[in-house]
Structure formats: structure tokens, C-alpha cells
Amino acid sequence: MQGRSVLVAEDGYFLADDLASMLRLAGAEVLGPVATCTQAIVLLEATSRQIDLAVLDINLRGELAFELADLLVARGTRLVFSSGYPTDFLPSRFVAVPLWRKPYQLPALLNSLRAMFRQA
């Protein structure tokens, strides 16, 4: 993950903190974590840097993150969803986006993210 820019949008404080810490230890530049779609959009507007990846909780404090996901895709950002929702909850435009079901193991997620970049 060295040199990759990763947005973390997760409203669970401890999970967000652990995920951001793990990504930083792996060499990523972490944007956030943010707990709402509004905070994520403000962060996107404040940076001109390419964001390589976003890990998005589908439900951020009661707001679905699909509009945020659309903005990120338009910027060329890869996505990974994180949620307790079932896979069939995703809109059809996101069926190819990996969905990590909570609770997940952080090391397994990190390995999956690394593999995403190796396949690119």
C-alpha cells in the first residue's frame, strides 16, 4: 500500500481508527477517517490529489453512501464497501465492487486491498 492514497469513510469509531492505523502502517496515505457522506465530500473537494482507493461503509450515520461512491468512481477511485447489509442490497452499478461483511478481519482486508493493486 506504499504511496497509495486511501479514503476511509466509516462511522464506527474503533473500526475506522483501527483501519486507518493499519493502512498507515502498510504505507498508505489515509484521508479521514470520516463518519458522514458530507464530511467525505468536503474532504474530496479540498484535495486535488488522486485518491487510489476508498473503503466505504454503506450506511454512514443513517445515510447511504452510494452517491458518494458515484462521485469517487467519477474521479477514477477504486471502491471497497464495508457493511452488515447483504450483497443483494447493492445497486446494480456496484455489483462488481467488493463488499466486506462486518465484522471482518483487518489483516484479511489489507491482503485483499494489496491484491487489488497487484492485479491492476
Sequence and secondary structure as in RCSB ss.txt:
>XXXX:A:sequence
MQGRSVLVAEDGYFLADDLASMLRLAGAEVLGPVATCTQAIVLLEATSRQIDLAVLDINLRGELAFELADLLVAR
GTRLVFSSGYPTDFLPSRFVAVPLWRKPYQLPALLNSLRAMFRQA
>XXXX:A:secstr
 TT EEEEE S HHHHHHHHHHHHHTT EEEEEESSHHHHHHHHHH  S   EEEEESEETTEESHHHHHHHHHT
T EEEEEESS GGGS GGGTTS EEESS  HHHHHHHHHHHHH  
